[in-house]
Amino acid sequence: MTTDLTTSLTTSLTTAEVTVTWREAALATGPADRAAAEDGVRRAYRDAGLSEPEHILWFDSPAAGAVAAAALSGGPEARAAIIAAGLDRAADQVLAQVGTAPAGRSVRDSVRTGPWERARRAVHEALGPAGWSGAWASSGGELWPPVNRLVLEIRRAIAETDELLRRVTLDAVLGQHDAAWLCVFAPDAGVVREILSGVAETERSALGALCQVARAAGWWWPFERVALLCERPVELHLDDLGRLHRADGPAMLFADGFALQAWHGMPVPADFGATMATLDAGRIRSESNAELRRVMLEHFGYDRYLADSGASPIHADETGVLWRIALPDDEDVLMVEVVNSTPEPDGTRRTYFLRVPPWVVRARQGVAWTFGVTEEEYRPERET
């Protein structure tokens, strides 16, 4: 039975097509489809057995939405944190739009967690452990790591303003960034849609409402009387591994200026890209942040740094030359300079620099380590 059910999952769309479609939603940029998103929010409330929100307010970024959510959650701790962060004016503007009546409690569990848990239970019962594992591995399991990295980085950037705001983000429905699980459970375009066709209409509708918002907008916060919706980013730049990366500006940028700066996934200062364009050996040595210094070295090139810094070799033999780069407040960088024994078409021989562990003391020892053998075991008939 499990095999038949698993096979039937691809009756109209292949798993790969489903994943690509939801990946596009997760990484979408540009203005939200506000009408579609608001309609989806109202559907989600109704399907959860709740009254539709009296107010739907829009914000240009998750950071602004978190401030609004903190203001609506009330309490002296929230107010003190908002004032300390210098965000009280923005919070007061939100409260003025809502009026004097309280926004009510968060209803995230009703509109998002409940439908997810019921759908997951139904799929587990139908597929069994092995079938579920296969369905997830080829869809949500592939999409989860890159999308979750974005979520974690957004939360980290918001937490730099205030830790309370980071906690507020835990109450958000992630909109487009819920794609990693919606690609499995979407009743119209999800991997297990055939199974969900047997689930009650109200459950399918609840999932459909969440899908509608995810395709149209970013994060959102549902309260009893008020729903806060956020725009998607206006720019998103990723490297080949799906990590935030940009050399000449923010890797993720929202319309209100909230931005994430990153270099191959590592958070960096706002002016880091400009710094990389004018690097020299002195600038690299003077960088106090060890992680940023490593990135600079990789970008600048170890071989170029060796030449520009006036480094001296510490050992040489028939396999190559061992160089040491001493870095302040960090472990030394050791490189073995080797020459390819096979000539290029023009007769020249290329030189390579191999990074080796800091405990290496001889060139042959370092080259042997790159092949996963000991220095004594390294006896190539022909070096290439």
C-alpha positions as CSV (number, residue, x, y, z in Angstrom):
1,M,0.0,0.0,0.0
2,T,2.8,2.4,0.9
3,T,4.5,1.9,-2.5
4,D,1.2,2.5,-4.4
5,L,0.6,5.7,-2.5
6,T,4.1,7.0,-2.9
7,T,3.9,6.3,-6.6
8,S,0.6,8.1,-7.0
9,L,2.1,11.3,-5.6
10,T,3.3,12.4,-9.1
11,T,0.0,12.0,-11.0
12,S,-0.1,15.6,-12.3
13,L,3.1,17.4,-11.2
14,T,6.4,15.7,-10.6
15,T,8.1,16.2,-7.2
16,A,10.8,18.2,-8.9
17,E,8.3,20.5,-10.5
18,V,6.6,21.0,-7.2
19,T,9.8,21.8,-5.5
20,V,10.9,24.3,-8.2
21,T,7.5,26.1,-8.0
22,W,7.7,26.5,-4.3
23,R,11.4,27.5,-4.4
24,E,10.4,30.3,-6.7
25,A,7.8,31.4,-4.1
26,A,10.3,31.2,-1.3
27,L,12.8,33.4,-3.1
28,A,10.4,35.8,-4.7
29,T,11.1,39.5,-4.6
30,G,9.1,42.6,-5.5
31,P,5.7,44.0,-4.3
32,A,3.3,41.6,-2.6
33,D,0.0,40.8,-4.2
34,R,-1.8,42.5,-1.4
35,A,-5.4,41.7,-2.5
36,A,-4.6,38.0,-2.7
37,A,-2.7,38.0,0.6
38,E,-5.5,39.7,2.5
39,D,-8.0,37.3,1.0
40,G,-5.9,34.4,2.1
41,V,-5.6,35.8,5.6
42,R,-9.3,36.2,5.9
43,R,-9.8,32.6,4.7
44,A,-7.3,31.3,7.2
45,Y,-9.2,33.0,10.1
46,R,-12.5,31.7,8.9
47,D,-11.2,28.1,8.4
48,A,-9.8,28.2,11.9
49,G,-13.3,29.1,13.2
50,L,-12.3,32.7,14.0
51,S,-13.9,36.0,13.1
52,E,-12.0,37.8,10.3
53,P,-9.5,40.4,11.5
54,E,-10.9,43.9,11.9
55,H,-7.6,45.4,10.7
56,I,-5.0,44.2,8.2
57,L,-1.9,46.4,8.4
58,W,1.0,46.3,6.0
59,F,4.7,46.7,6.7
60,D,7.7,46.9,4.4
61,S,9.9,44.3,6.2
62,P,9.8,41.6,8.9
63,A,11.8,44.0,11.2
64,A,9.0,46.6,11.0
65,G,6.4,43.9,11.4
66,A,8.2,42.6,14.6
67,V,8.1,46.1,16.1
68,A,4.3,46.3,15.4
69,A,3.8,42.8,16.8
70,A,5.7,43.8,20.0
71,A,3.7,46.9,20.4
72,L,0.4,45.0,20.0
73,S,1.5,42.3,22.4
74,G,1.6,45.0,25.1
75,G,3.2,44.8,28.5
76,P,5.8,47.0,30.1
77,E,8.7,44.8,29.0
78,A,7.7,45.2,25.3
79,R,7.2,48.9,25.7
80,A,10.6,49.3,27.5
81,A,12.4,47.4,24.7
82,I,10.7,49.4,22.0
83,I,11.7,52.7,23.6
84,A,15.3,51.5,24.3
85,A,15.6,50.6,20.6
86,G,14.3,54.0,19.5
87,L,11.3,52.4,17.8
88,D,8.5,53.9,20.0
89,R,7.3,56.3,17.3
90,A,6.8,53.5,14.8
91,A,5.0,51.5,17.5
92,D,2.7,54.4,18.4
93,Q,1.8,54.7,14.7
94,V,0.6,51.1,14.7
95,L,-1.4,51.5,17.9
96,A,-3.0,54.7,16.4
97,Q,-4.3,52.7,13.4
98,V,-5.7,49.9,15.6
99,G,-7.5,52.1,18.1
100,T,-7.9,51.7,21.8
101,A,-9.4,48.2,21.8
102,P,-6.8,45.5,22.4
103,A,-5.5,43.5,19.5
104,G,-6.2,40.3,21.3
105,R,-4.0,37.2,21.7
106,S,-1.9,35.6,18.9
107,V,-3.9,33.1,16.9
108,R,-0.9,31.6,15.1
109,D,-1.6,28.1,16.6
110,S,-5.1,28.2,15.2
111,V,-4.4,29.5,11.7
112,R,-1.0,27.8,11.0
113,T,0.1,25.2,13.6
114,G,-3.2,23.3,13.8
115,P,-3.7,22.8,10.0
116,W,0.0,21.8,9.7
117,E,-0.2,19.2,12.5
118,R,-3.4,17.7,11.2
119,A,-2.2,17.4,7.6
120,R,1.1,15.9,8.8
121,R,-0.8,13.3,10.9
122,A,-2.9,12.3,7.9
123,V,0.1,11.9,5.6
124,H,2.0,9.8,8.2
125,E,-1.0,7.5,8.7
126,A,-1.3,7.1,4.9
127,L,2.3,6.7,3.9
128,G,3.9,5.2,7.0
129,P,7.5,6.1,8.2
130,A,9.3,4.9,5.0
131,G,6.9,6.5,2.6
132,W,6.8,9.8,4.5
133,S,10.6,9.9,4.7
134,G,10.8,9.5,0.9
135,A,8.2,12.1,0.2
136,W,9.9,14.6,2.4
137,A,13.5,13.9,1.3
138,S,12.9,14.8,-2.3
139,S,10.9,17.9,-1.7
140,G,10.8,19.7,1.6
141,G,14.0,18.1,2.7
142,E,15.8,19.8,-0.3
143,L,14.1,23.2,0.1
144,W,14.3,23.4,3.9
145,P,18.1,24.1,4.3
146,P,18.4,27.2,2.1
147,V,15.0,28.7,3.1
148,N,15.7,28.1,6.8
149,R,19.0,29.8,6.5
150,L,17.2,32.9,5.3
151,V,14.8,32.8,8.2
152,L,17.6,32.4,10.7
153,E,19.5,35.3,9.2
154,I,16.5,37.6,9.2
155,R,15.9,36.7,12.9
156,R,19.6,37.3,13.7
157,A,19.5,40.7,12.1
158,I,16.3,41.7,13.9
159,A,17.8,40.5,17.2
160,E,20.6,43.0,16.7
161,T,18.0,45.7,17.5
162,D,16.6,44.0,20.5
163,E,16.3,40.4,21.8
164,L,12.6,40.8,22.5
165,L,12.0,41.5,18.8
166,R,13.7,38.2,17.9
167,R,11.3,36.4,20.3
168,V,8.4,38.1,18.6
169,T,9.5,36.7,15.3
170,L,8.9,33.2,16.7
171,D,5.2,34.1,16.7
172,A,5.2,35.0,13.0
173,V,3.7,32.9,10.2
174,L,6.5,32.9,7.6
175,G,4.5,33.4,4.5
176,Q,6.8,32.8,1.5
177,H,9.3,31.2,3.8
178,D,6.8,28.5,4.8
179,A,7.4,27.1,1.3
180,A,9.6,24.4,2.6
181,W,6.7,22.5,4.2
182,L,3.9,23.8,1.9
183,C,5.7,22.2,-1.0
184,V,4.7,18.9,0.6
185,F,1.3,19.7,1.9
186,A,-0.2,22.2,-0.6
187,P,-3.6,20.8,-1.6
188,D,-3.4,22.1,-5.1
189,A,0.4,21.8,-5.9
190,G,2.1,19.7,-3.2
191,V,3.8,16.4,-3.2
192,V,1.1,14.6,-1.1
193,R,-2.0,16.3,-2.6
194,E,-3.5,13.0,-3.6
195,I,-3.5,11.9,0.1
196,L,-4.9,15.2,1.2
197,S,-7.8,14.9,-1.2
198,G,-9.3,12.5,1.4
199,V,-8.9,15.0,4.2
200,A,-11.9,17.1,5.3
201,E,-12.7,20.1,3.1
202,T,-12.1,22.5,6.0
203,E,-8.6,21.2,6.5
204,R,-7.7,21.4,2.8
205,S,-9.1,24.9,2.7
206,A,-7.0,26.0,5.7
207,L,-3.9,24.8,4.0
208,G,-5.0,26.5,0.8
209,A,-5.3,29.8,2.6
210,L,-1.8,29.5,3.9
211,C,-0.6,28.7,0.4
212,Q,-2.4,31.7,-1.0
213,V,-0.6,34.1,1.5
214,A,2.8,32.4,0.9
215,R,2.6,32.9,-2.8
216,A,1.6,36.5,-2.4
217,A,3.5,38.0,0.6
218,G,6.2,37.7,3.2
219,W,5.9,37.1,7.0
220,W,2.7,37.9,8.9
221,W,1.4,38.0,12.5
222,P,-2.2,37.0,13.3
223,F,-3.9,38.4,16.3
224,E,-7.6,38.1,17.2
225,R,-8.5,41.5,15.9
226,V,-5.5,42.5,13.8
227,A,-3.3,40.8,11.2
228,L,0.1,42.3,10.4
229,L,1.4,41.5,6.9
230,C,4.9,42.2,5.5
231,E,6.2,42.8,2.0
232,R,8.7,40.5,0.3
233,P,12.3,41.7,-0.1
234,V,13.0,44.0,-3.1
235,E,16.3,42.4,-3.7
236,L,17.8,38.9,-2.9
237,H,21.3,37.8,-3.9
238,L,22.6,34.3,-3.4
239,D,25.7,32.4,-4.3
240,D,25.9,29.1,-6.1
241,L,25.2,27.2,-2.8
242,G,22.1,29.2,-2.0
243,R,23.7,31.4,0.7
244,L,23.2,35.1,1.0
245,H,26.1,36.8,-0.9
246,R,26.8,40.1,-2.5
247,A,30.0,42.1,-2.9
248,D,28.6,45.5,-3.8
249,G,25.6,46.0,-1.6
250,P,23.0,44.2,0.7
251,A,22.4,40.5,-0.1
252,M,18.8,41.0,1.0
253,L,17.1,44.3,1.0
254,F,13.6,45.4,2.0
255,A,11.8,48.6,0.9
256,D,12.2,50.3,4.3
257,G,16.0,49.9,4.2
258,F,16.1,46.8,6.5
259,A,19.0,44.8,5.0
260,L,21.2,41.8,5.4
261,Q,24.8,42.1,4.4
262,A,26.6,38.8,3.7
263,W,29.6,37.3,2.0
264,H,29.0,33.6,1.0
265,G,26.6,33.3,3.9
266,M,28.6,35.0,6.6
267,P,27.2,38.3,8.0
268,V,29.5,41.2,7.3
269,P,29.5,45.0,7.9
270,A,27.7,47.2,5.4
271,D,30.9,48.5,3.9
272,F,32.6,45.1,3.5
273,G,32.1,44.8,-0.2
274,A,33.8,48.1,-0.9
275,T,36.6,47.0,1.4
276,M,37.1,43.8,-0.7
277,A,37.6,45.9,-3.9
278,T,40.6,47.7,-2.4
279,L,42.2,45.0,-0.3
280,D,46.0,44.8,0.3
281,A,48.1,42.7,2.6
282,G,48.2,45.5,5.2
283,R,44.5,45.8,5.4
284,I,44.1,42.1,5.9
285,R,46.6,42.0,8.7
286,S,44.9,44.9,10.5
287,E,41.4,43.3,10.4
288,S,40.6,42.4,14.0
289,N,37.7,40.0,13.2
290,A,39.3,36.6,12.5
291,E,36.4,35.4,10.4
292,L,36.4,38.4,8.2
293,R,40.1,38.2,7.9
294,R,39.8,34.6,6.6
295,V,37.2,35.7,4.0
296,M,39.5,38.5,2.9
297,L,42.4,36.1,2.5
298,E,40.3,33.7,0.4
299,H,39.1,36.6,-1.8
300,F,42.6,38.2,-2.1
301,G,44.3,34.9,-2.7
302,Y,46.8,33.1,-0.5
303,D,49.5,33.2,-3.2
304,R,49.1,36.9,-3.7
305,Y,49.2,37.5,0.0
306,L,52.4,35.5,0.4
307,A,54.0,37.6,-2.3
308,D,52.7,41.0,-1.0
309,S,53.4,40.3,2.7
310,G,57.0,39.3,2.2
311,A,56.5,35.9,3.8
312,S,59.4,33.5,4.0
313,P,59.3,29.7,3.4
314,I,59.8,27.4,6.4
315,H,60.6,24.2,4.5
316,A,61.3,23.0,1.0
317,D,61.9,19.6,-0.6
318,E,61.3,17.8,-3.9
319,T,57.5,18.0,-3.4
320,G,57.2,21.8,-2.9
321,V,57.7,24.7,-0.6
322,L,55.9,25.1,2.7
323,W,54.9,28.7,3.7
324,R,53.5,30.0,6.9
325,I,51.2,33.0,7.3
326,A,51.1,34.3,10.9
327,L,47.9,36.0,11.7
328,P,47.1,38.0,14.9
329,D,44.7,36.3,17.3
330,D,44.2,33.4,15.0
331,E,45.9,30.1,14.0
332,D,48.7,30.3,11.4
333,V,47.8,29.6,7.8
334,L,50.1,27.0,6.2
335,M,50.3,26.6,2.4
336,V,52.3,24.2,0.3
337,E,53.4,25.6,-3.0
338,V,53.5,22.8,-5.7
339,V,54.2,22.8,-9.4
340,N,52.1,20.7,-11.7
341,S,54.4,18.1,-13.3
342,T,52.1,18.0,-16.4
343,P,52.8,20.9,-18.7
344,E,50.1,23.1,-20.0
345,P,49.5,23.2,-23.8
346,D,51.9,26.1,-24.1
347,G,54.6,24.2,-22.3
348,T,54.4,26.2,-19.0
349,R,53.7,24.5,-15.7
350,R,51.1,25.8,-13.3
351,T,51.8,26.6,-9.7
352,Y,49.2,25.7,-7.0
353,F,48.9,26.6,-3.3
354,L,47.5,23.8,-1.1
355,R,46.1,24.8,2.3
356,V,47.3,22.3,5.0
357,P,46.8,22.0,8.8
358,P,48.8,24.3,11.1
359,W,50.7,21.3,12.6
360,V,52.4,20.5,9.3
361,V,56.2,21.1,9.4
362,R,57.5,19.7,6.1
363,A,56.3,20.2,2.5
364,R,56.0,16.4,1.8
365,Q,54.0,16.0,5.0
366,G,51.6,18.6,3.8
367,V,51.2,17.2,0.3
368,A,50.7,13.7,1.8
369,W,47.9,15.1,4.0
370,T,46.0,16.4,1.0
371,F,46.0,12.8,-0.3
372,G,44.8,11.4,3.0
373,V,48.0,9.4,3.7
374,T,51.0,9.8,6.0
375,E,54.3,11.3,4.9
376,E,55.9,7.8,4.9
377,E,53.1,6.4,2.7
378,Y,53.3,9.1,0.2
379,R,55.5,7.7,-2.6
380,P,53.8,8.7,-6.0
381,E,55.2,7.1,-9.1
382,R,54.4,10.2,-11.0
383,E,53.3,13.5,-9.4
384,T,50.5,15.3,-11.2
